[in-house]
Amino acid sequence: MLHLRGIRLWIGLGILGSTLGAGLGLPRWLAPDAGIRVVDHNRVLSKMTEAKKLLVAMAQEEERAQVELAALQEQLETLGLDIGTATEGSSEYRELVMKFDLLRYELDLQSKSSGERLRRLQAESMLSLFKKIQAAMEEYRQQNGLALMLLIQTDDGKDLMMNAEAVSQHVNSKTVTTWDPALDVTDAIIDMLN
């Protein structure tokens, strides 16, 4: 992984090269086109066929989990009504209370398990997509003789709650904050992935 200072130095040298390179005969890596391109991560994910399918599959999985949890919740409510009609202290009452407690425990476990399963599925899927995006970027870089490909995010932060911590996290997560649109090769990467 490149160190941030190294990137800043490298980009700084590229800027210096773009200013001085043409007239002074400096090396290619200091010339105006130092072989850098950017790819918008958010745009790739929004247009990548596999990512769209993944979002649908994850929504279906979440809906299935919600249906299962709703069925257990309904059973709990029915048992609660049955407990209300049973004579307190009777064997039927004790049996219903025990069933109620077991079902409530099962609902709690199922809820936690569903959440963990969905988070794991999302993490594994995002990692798989990222590896495919990274592989396409590497292939593009090699085919075009580029020195560096940067993954950027073009979200503007307008969805942030405007508090100091949220804004600070948003700003700190941006390693590349501005670039020349001519360097953007996102559409080529999307075409490679679809």
GROMACS elastic network, one bead per residue, 0.5 to 0.9 nm:
[ bonds ]
;  ai    aj funct       b0    kb
    2     5     6  0.84733   500
    2     6     6  0.66810   500
    2     7     6  0.67750   500
    3     6     6  0.51940   500
    3     7     6  0.64383   500
    3     8     6  0.88111   500
    4     7     6  0.50748   500
    4     8     6  0.62108   500
    4     9     6  0.85856   500
    4   175     6  0.81037   500
    5     9     6  0.60375   500
    5    10     6  0.84057   500
    6     9     6  0.50412   500
    6    10     6  0.59462   500
    6    11     6  0.84357   500
    7    11     6  0.59286   500
    7    12     6  0.82251   500
    8    11     6  0.51196   500
    8    12     6  0.58041   500
    8    13     6  0.84227   500
    9    13     6  0.60285   500
    9    14     6  0.84577   500
   10    13     6  0.51058   500
   10    14     6  0.61911   500
   10    15     6  0.87191   500
   11    15     6  0.61981   500
   11    16     6  0.85426   500
   12    15     6  0.50752   500
   12    16     6  0.61714   500
   12    17     6  0.84524   500
   13    17     6  0.59136   500
   13    18     6  0.84615   500
   13    29     6  0.85103   500
   13    30     6  0.63314   500
   14    18     6  0.60495   500
   14    19     6  0.85656   500
   14    29     6  0.69691   500
   14    30     6  0.50065   500
   14    31     6  0.68409   500
   14    32     6  0.68938   500
   14    33     6  0.82594   500
   14    34     6  0.65174   500
   15    18     6  0.50128   500
   15    19     6  0.62886   500
   15    20     6  0.86435   500
   15    30     6  0.77483   500
   15    31     6  0.86032   500
   15    32     6  0.74295   500
   16    19     6  0.51411   500
   16    20     6  0.60883   500
   16    21     6  0.75400   500
   16    30     6  0.71836   500
   16    31     6  0.86630   500
   16    32     6  0.88086   500
   17    20     6  0.50855   500
   17    22     6  0.78843   500
   17    26     6  0.71656   500
   17    27     6  0.85121   500
   17    28     6  0.87588   500
   17    29     6  0.78216   500
   17    31     6  0.50362   500
   17    32     6  0.61849   500
   17    34     6  0.86349   500
   18    21     6  0.53968   500
   18    22     6  0.71954   500
   18    30     6  0.66463   500
   18    31     6  0.53567   500
   18    33     6  0.75963   500
   18    34     6  0.85674   500
   19    22     6  0.75651   500
   19    23     6  0.89114   500
   19    31     6  0.84835   500
   19    32     6  0.75531   500
   20    23     6  0.61764   500
   20    24     6  0.62225   500
   20    25     6  0.85506   500
   20    26     6  0.78776   500
   20    30     6  0.85349   500
   20    31     6  0.81447   500
   20    32     6  0.88527   500
   21    24     6  0.53895   500
   21    25     6  0.59047   500
   21    26     6  0.51106   500
   21    27     6  0.77565   500
   21    28     6  0.84438   500
   21    30     6  0.62337   500
   21    31     6  0.50416   500
   21    32     6  0.68843   500
   22    25     6  0.61068   500
   22    26     6  0.74068   500
   22    31     6  0.68120   500
   22    32     6  0.77205   500
   23    26     6  0.81927   500
   25    28     6  0.87952   500
   25    31     6  0.85586   500
   26    29     6  0.81949   500
   26    30     6  0.61917   500
   26    31     6  0.67111   500
   27    30     6  0.55459   500
   27    31     6  0.65829   500
   28    32     6  0.82997   500
   28    33     6  0.79590   500
   28    34     6  0.65408   500
   28    35     6  0.89303   500
   29    32     6  0.83132   500
   29    33     6  0.78477   500
   29    35     6  0.76301   500
   29   147     6  0.82103   500
   30    33     6  0.80077   500
   30    34     6  0.62111   500
   31    34     6  0.56728   500
   32    35     6  0.88306   500
   33    36     6  0.72704   500
   34   146     6  0.77783   500
   34   147     6  0.70236   500
   34   148     6  0.85098   500
   35   141     6  0.87410   500
   35   144     6  0.85813   500
   35   145     6  0.72059   500
   35   148     6  0.63285   500
   35   149     6  0.83891   500
   36   141     6  0.89291   500
   36   146     6  0.61683   500
   36   147     6  0.60203   500
   36   149     6  0.57759   500
   36   150     6  0.76017   500
   36   183     6  0.69174   500
   37   141     6  0.84066   500
   37   146     6  0.76557   500
   37   147     6  0.86549   500
   37   148     6  0.65760   500
   37   150     6  0.63583   500
   37   151     6  0.88899   500
   37   182     6  0.84486   500
   37   184     6  0.59011   500
   37   185     6  0.64583   500
   38   148     6  0.85259   500
   38   149     6  0.55988   500
   38   151     6  0.58734   500
   38   152     6  0.65516   500
   38   179     6  0.80681   500
   38   181     6  0.86267   500
   38   183     6  0.57378   500
   38   185     6  0.61187   500
   38   186     6  0.71140   500
   39    43     6  0.83615   500
   39    44     6  0.78283   500
   39   137     6  0.80546   500
   39   149     6  0.73295   500
   39   150     6  0.62472   500
   39   151     6  0.50142   500
   39   152     6  0.58998   500
   39   153     6  0.82716   500
   39   183     6  0.84821   500
   39   184     6  0.57779   500
   39   185     6  0.56893   500
   39   187     6  0.83015   500
   39   189     6  0.75407   500
   40    43     6  0.53882   500
   40    44     6  0.62660   500
   40    45     6  0.87726   500
   40   150     6  0.85949   500
   40   151     6  0.60117   500
   40   153     6  0.53274   500
   40   154     6  0.65062   500
   40   184     6  0.75201   500
   40   185     6  0.82563   500
   40   186     6  0.57359   500
   41    44     6  0.52210   500
   41    45     6  0.62851   500
   41    46     6  0.86846   500
   41   130     6  0.89537   500
   41   133     6  0.84977   500
   41   151     6  0.60337   500
   41   152     6  0.57661   500
   41   153     6  0.54517   500
   41   154     6  0.79418   500
   41   186     6  0.81160   500
   42    45     6  0.52213   500
   42    46     6  0.61422   500
   42    47     6  0.87137   500
   42   152     6  0.80692   500
   42   153     6  0.57889   500
   42   154     6  0.68623   500
   42   155     6  0.75981   500
   43    46     6  0.50876   500
   43    47     6  0.62052   500
   43    48     6  0.83070   500
   43   153     6  0.81303   500
   43   154     6  0.80534   500
   43   186     6  0.73390   500
   43   187     6  0.85773   500
   43   190     6  0.84889   500
   44    47     6  0.53572   500
   44    48     6  0.56184   500
   44    51     6  0.86641   500
   44   133     6  0.80866   500
   44   186     6  0.66678   500
   44   187     6  0.78017   500
   44   189     6  0.74994   500
   44   190     6  0.57274   500
   44   193     6  0.87931   500
   45    48     6  0.52543   500
   45    49     6  0.84040   500
   45    50     6  0.85809   500
   45    51     6  0.57598   500
   45    52     6  0.76559   500
   45   129     6  0.83501   500
   45   190     6  0.86189   500
   46    49     6  0.84153   500
   46    51     6  0.71462   500
   46    52     6  0.70061   500
   47    50     6  0.88221   500
   47    51     6  0.76156   500
   47    52     6  0.73204   500
   47   190     6  0.68972   500
   47   194     6  0.86745   500
   48    51     6  0.52733   500
   48    52     6  0.63809   500
   48    53     6  0.88296   500
   48   190     6  0.61046   500
   48   191     6  0.84896   500
   48   193     6  0.66367   500
   48   194     6  0.61967   500
   49    52     6  0.51925   500
   49    53     6  0.63274   500
   49    54     6  0.86170   500
   49   190     6  0.89138   500
   49   193     6  0.78990   500
   49   194     6  0.59541   500
   50    53     6  0.50994   500
   50    54     6  0.60831   500
   50    55     6  0.86842   500
   50   129     6  0.79700   500
   50   193     6  0.83248   500
   50   194     6  0.77147   500
   51    55     6  0.62132   500
   51    56     6  0.87349   500
   51   125     6  0.87196   500
   51   126     6  0.85804   500
   51   129     6  0.71596   500
   52    55     6  0.51693   500
   52    56     6  0.64530   500
   52    57     6  0.87504   500
   53    56     6  0.51657   500
   53    57     6  0.61945   500
   53    58     6  0.86041   500
   54    57     6  0.50295   500
   54    58     6  0.60402   500
   54    59     6  0.85068   500
   54   122     6  0.88738   500
   54   125     6  0.74666   500
   55    58     6  0.51241   500
   55    59     6  0.61169   500
   55    60     6  0.85882   500
   56    59     6  0.51224   500
   56    60     6  0.61873   500
   56    61     6  0.86373   500
   57    60     6  0.50739   500
   57    61     6  0.61537   500
   57    62     6  0.86063   500
   58    62     6  0.61063   500
   58    63     6  0.85143   500
   58   118     6  0.75908   500
   58   121     6  0.79059   500
   58   122     6  0.74624   500
   59    62     6  0.50875   500
   59    63     6  0.60954   500
   59    64     6  0.85857   500
   60    63     6  0.50294   500
   60    64     6  0.61125   500
   60    65     6  0.86170   500
   61    64     6  0.50671   500
   61    65     6  0.62289   500
   61    66     6  0.86268   500
   61   118     6  0.76004   500
   62    65     6  0.51192   500
   62    66     6  0.61918   500
   62    67     6  0.87021   500
   62   114     6  0.81604   500
   62   115     6  0.87231   500
   62   118     6  0.70597   500
   63    66     6  0.50029   500
   63    67     6  0.62185   500
   63    68     6  0.87214   500
   64    67     6  0.51433   500
   64    68     6  0.63612   500
   64    69     6  0.87234   500
   65    68     6  0.51516   500
   65    69     6  0.62245   500
   65    70     6  0.85722   500
   65   110     6  0.87362   500
   65   111     6  0.82561   500
   65   114     6  0.62542   500
   65   115     6  0.86870   500
   66    69     6  0.50675   500
   66    70     6  0.59856   500
   66    71     6  0.85899   500
   66   111     6  0.87700   500
   66   114     6  0.86992   500
   67    70     6  0.50332   500
   67    71     6  0.62285   500
   67    72     6  0.87681   500
   68    71     6  0.52130   500
   68    72     6  0.64739   500
   68    73     6  0.87052   500
   68   110     6  0.85894   500
   69    72     6  0.51546   500
   69    73     6  0.61191   500
   69    74     6  0.86071   500
   69   107     6  0.67093   500
   69   110     6  0.71983   500
   69   111     6  0.67910   500
   69   114     6  0.89767   500
   70    74     6  0.60942   500
   70    75     6  0.86265   500
   71    74     6  0.50874   500
   71    75     6  0.63165   500
   71    76     6  0.86795   500
   72    75     6  0.50575   500
   72    76     6  0.62325   500
   72    77     6  0.87292   500
   72   103     6  0.74126   500
   72   104     6  0.83094   500
   72   106     6  0.82868   500
   72   107     6  0.61909   500
   73    77     6  0.62760   500
   73    78     6  0.86970   500
   73   103     6  0.87174   500
   73   104     6  0.81916   500
   73   107     6  0.71957   500
   74    77     6  0.50719   500
   74    78     6  0.62324   500
   74    79     6  0.86201   500
   75    78     6  0.50848   500
   75    79     6  0.61676   500
   75    80     6  0.85388   500
   75   100     6  0.87909   500
   75   103     6  0.80039   500
   76    79     6  0.51031   500
   76    80     6  0.61073   500
   76    81     6  0.87167   500
   76    99     6  0.89627   500
   76   100     6  0.63031   500
   76   101     6  0.89697   500
   76   103     6  0.65941   500
   76   104     6  0.68413   500
   76   107     6  0.87583   500
   77    81     6  0.63288   500
   77    82     6  0.86711   500
   77   100     6  0.89816   500
   78    81     6  0.51443   500
   78    82     6  0.62518   500
   78    83     6  0.86445   500
   79    83     6  0.60680   500
   79    84     6  0.85676   500
   79    96     6  0.67364   500
   79    97     6  0.81202   500
   79    99     6  0.78032   500
   79   100     6  0.61198   500
   80    83     6  0.50782   500
   80    84     6  0.63276   500
   80    85     6  0.89556   500
   80    96     6  0.82862   500
   80    97     6  0.82654   500
   80   100     6  0.71254   500
   81    84     6  0.50337   500
   81    85     6  0.65903   500
   81    86     6  0.88934   500
   82    85     6  0.52583   500
   82    86     6  0.62738   500
   82    93     6  0.84892   500
   82    96     6  0.73595   500
   83    86     6  0.51766   500
   83    87     6  0.80808   500
   83    88     6  0.82627   500
   83    92     6  0.85156   500
   83    93     6  0.60210   500
   83    94     6  0.87053   500
   83    96     6  0.59862   500
   83    97     6  0.67276   500
   83   100     6  0.85869   500
   84    87     6  0.80025   500
   84    88     6  0.84688   500
   84    93     6  0.86782   500
   85    88     6  0.87236   500
   85    93     6  0.87118   500
   86    89     6  0.87259   500
   86    90     6  0.75525   500
   86    92     6  0.66986   500
   86    93     6  0.53731   500
   86    96     6  0.84186   500
   87    90     6  0.56521   500
   87    91     6  0.87207   500
   87    92     6  0.76588   500
   87    93     6  0.61420   500
   88    91     6  0.87149   500
   88    92     6  0.86370   500
   88    93     6  0.58031   500
   88    94     6  0.79627   500
   89    92     6  0.82054   500
   89    93     6  0.61146   500
   89    94     6  0.66156   500
   90    93     6  0.51086   500
   90    94     6  0.63641   500
   90    95     6  0.86289   500
   91    94     6  0.51134   500
   91    95     6  0.60705   500
   91    96     6  0.85501   500
   92    95     6  0.50944   500
   92    96     6  0.61150   500
   92    97     6  0.85906   500
   93    96     6  0.51436   500
   93    97     6  0.61369   500
   93    98     6  0.85771   500
   94    97     6  0.51017   500
   94    98     6  0.61322   500
   94    99     6  0.86178   500
   95    98     6  0.51134   500
   95    99     6  0.61836   500
   95   100     6  0.85091   500
   96    99     6  0.50208   500
   96   100     6  0.59698   500
   96   101     6  0.85778   500
   97   101     6  0.61442   500
   97   102     6  0.85966   500
   98   101     6  0.51623   500
   98   102     6  0.62078   500
   98   103     6  0.85564   500
   99   102     6  0.51229   500
   99   103     6  0.60063   500
   99   104     6  0.84599   500
  100   103     6  0.51485   500
  100   104     6  0.60407   500
  100   105     6  0.85481   500
  101   104     6  0.50825   500
  101   105     6  0.61574   500
  101   106     6  0.86008   500
  102   105     6  0.50605   500
  102   106     6  0.61483   500
  102   107     6  0.86013   500
  103   107     6  0.60455   500
  103   108     6  0.85403   500
  104   107     6  0.50141   500
  104   108     6  0.62082   500
  104   109     6  0.86616   500
  105   108     6  0.51098   500
  105   109     6  0.62259   500
  105   110     6  0.85485   500
  106   109     6  0.50900   500
  106   110     6  0.59516   500
  106   111     6  0.84212   500
  107   110     6  0.50576   500
  107   111     6  0.59864   500
  107   112     6  0.86110   500
  108   111     6  0.51439   500
  108   112     6  0.63051   500
  108   113     6  0.85490   500
  109   112     6  0.52282   500
  109   113     6  0.59594   500
  109   114     6  0.84703   500
  110   114     6  0.59193   500
  110   115     6  0.84768   500
  111   114     6  0.52449   500
  111   115     6  0.62575   500
  111   116     6  0.86881   500
  112   115     6  0.51881   500
  112   116     6  0.61822   500
  112   117     6  0.85382   500
  113   116     6  0.51512   500
  113   117     6  0.59913   500
  113   118     6  0.85352   500
  114   117     6  0.50444   500
  114   118     6  0.60721   500
  114   119     6  0.85437   500
  115   118     6  0.51971   500
  115   119     6  0.61547   500
  115   120     6  0.85694   500
  116   119     6  0.51062   500
  116   120     6  0.60446   500
  116   121     6  0.84861   500
  117   120     6  0.51463   500
  117   121     6  0.60566   500
  117   122     6  0.85327   500
  118   121     6  0.50465   500
  118   122     6  0.60557   500
  118   123     6  0.85477   500
  119   122     6  0.50771   500
  119   123     6  0.60909   500
  119   124     6  0.85749   500
  120   123     6  0.50916   500
  120   124     6  0.60562   500
  120   125     6  0.83972   500
  121   124     6  0.52400   500
  121   125     6  0.59675   500
  121   126     6  0.84809   500
  122   125     6  0.51269   500
  122   126     6  0.60099   500
  122   127     6  0.84936   500
  123   126     6  0.52173   500
  123   127     6  0.61183   500
  123   128     6  0.85915   500
  124   127     6  0.51696   500
  124   128     6  0.61869   500
  124   129     6  0.86913   500
  125   128     6  0.50773   500
  125   129     6  0.61984   500
  125   130     6  0.85479   500
  126   129     6  0.50481   500
  126   130     6  0.59978   500
  126   131     6  0.85475   500
  127   130     6  0.50370   500
  127   131     6  0.61565   500
  127   132     6  0.86739   500
  128   131     6  0.52077   500
  128   132     6  0.63985   500
  128   133     6  0.87543   500
  129   132     6  0.51205   500
  129   133     6  0.61758   500
  129   134     6  0.85083   500
  130   133     6  0.50121   500
  130   134     6  0.59565   500
  130   135     6  0.84547   500
  131   135     6  0.60238   500
  131   136     6  0.85791   500
  132   135     6  0.50402   500
  132   136     6  0.61735   500
  132   137     6  0.85465   500
  132   193     6  0.76258   500
  133   136     6  0.51423   500
  133   137     6  0.61384   500
  133   138     6  0.86220   500
  133   189     6  0.75537   500
  133   190     6  0.85805   500
  133   193     6  0.73392   500
  134   137     6  0.50213   500
  134   138     6  0.61473   500
  134   139     6  0.86000   500
  134   151     6  0.88373   500
  135   138     6  0.50707   500
  135   139     6  0.61539   500
  135   140     6  0.85774   500
  136   139     6  0.50667   500
  136   140     6  0.61034   500
  136   141     6  0.84931   500
  136   189     6  0.62626   500
  136   190     6  0.87758   500
  136   192     6  0.66145   500
  136   193     6  0.69361   500
  137   140     6  0.50557   500
  137   141     6  0.59985   500
  137   142     6  0.85919   500
  137   149     6  0.69433   500
  137   150     6  0.89774   500
  137   151     6  0.89757   500
  137   189     6  0.65834   500
  138   142     6  0.61589   500
  138   143     6  0.85381   500
  138   149     6  0.78602   500
  139   142     6  0.52325   500
  139   143     6  0.60986   500
  139   144     6  0.85789   500
  140   143     6  0.51091   500
  140   144     6  0.60689   500
  140   145     6  0.83919   500
  140   146     6  0.82572   500
  140   149     6  0.89708   500
  140   188     6  0.83110   500
  140   189     6  0.74668   500
  140   192     6  0.87294   500
  141   144     6  0.53568   500
  141   145     6  0.59045   500
  141   147     6  0.72101   500
  141   148     6  0.72532   500
  141   149     6  0.67955   500
  142   145     6  0.51560   500
  142   146     6  0.64610   500
  142   147     6  0.86012   500
  143   146     6  0.79824   500
  146   149     6  0.74975   500
  150   176     6  0.80370   500
  151   176     6  0.83945   500
  152   174     6  0.79358   500
  152   175     6  0.79072   500
  152   176     6  0.64022   500
  152   177     6  0.82244   500
  153   156     6  0.86729   500
  153   174     6  0.76743   500
  153   176     6  0.83359   500
  153   177     6  0.87599   500
  154   157     6  0.89320   500
  154   177     6  0.87809   500
  155   158     6  0.78578   500
  155   159     6  0.89135   500
  156   159     6  0.80626   500
  157   160     6  0.54198   500
  157   161     6  0.89337   500
  157   167     6  0.79286   500
  157   170     6  0.69496   500
  157   171     6  0.88464   500
  158   161     6  0.82564   500
  158   162     6  0.87709   500
  159   162     6  0.86985   500
  160   163     6  0.81700   500
  160   166     6  0.65585   500
  160   167     6  0.70721   500
  160   170     6  0.81779   500
  161   164     6  0.89777   500
  161   166     6  0.65380   500
  161   167     6  0.78711   500
  162   165     6  0.84988   500
  162   166     6  0.67309   500
  162   167     6  0.65520   500
  163   166     6  0.55578   500
  163   167     6  0.62285   500
  163   168     6  0.85355   500
  164   167     6  0.52731   500
  164   168     6  0.59666   500
  164   169     6  0.86063   500
  165   168     6  0.50321   500
  165   169     6  0.61372   500
  165   170     6  0.85789   500
  166   169     6  0.51810   500
  166   170     6  0.61906   500
  166   171     6  0.86765   500
  167   170     6  0.50572   500
  167   171     6  0.61667   500
  167   172     6  0.85252   500
  168   171     6  0.51871   500
  168   172     6  0.60073   500
  168   173     6  0.85130   500
  169   172     6  0.51043   500
  169   173     6  0.60542   500
  169   174     6  0.88507   500
  170   173     6  0.52855   500
  170   174     6  0.67932   500
  171   174     6  0.54705   500
  171   175     6  0.85105   500
  171   177     6  0.85678   500
  172   175     6  0.72890   500
  174   177     6  0.58702   500
  176   179     6  0.75730   500
  179   182     6  0.84246   500
  179   183     6  0.72920   500
  179   184     6  0.83759   500
  180   183     6  0.56771   500
  180   184     6  0.75377   500
  181   184     6  0.53191   500
  181   185     6  0.88693   500
  182   185     6  0.80417   500
  184   187     6  0.80413   500
  185   188     6  0.54594   500
  185   189     6  0.66288   500
  185   190     6  0.89125   500
  186   189     6  0.51659   500
  186   190     6  0.61971   500
  186   191     6  0.86679   500
  187   190     6  0.50032   500
  187   191     6  0.61724   500
  187   192     6  0.86490   500
  188   191     6  0.51018   500
  188   192     6  0.63138   500
  188   193     6  0.87793   500
  189   192     6  0.50195   500
  189   193     6  0.62586   500
  189   194     6  0.86849   500
  190   193     6  0.51039   500
  190   194     6  0.61242   500
  191   194     6  0.52537   500
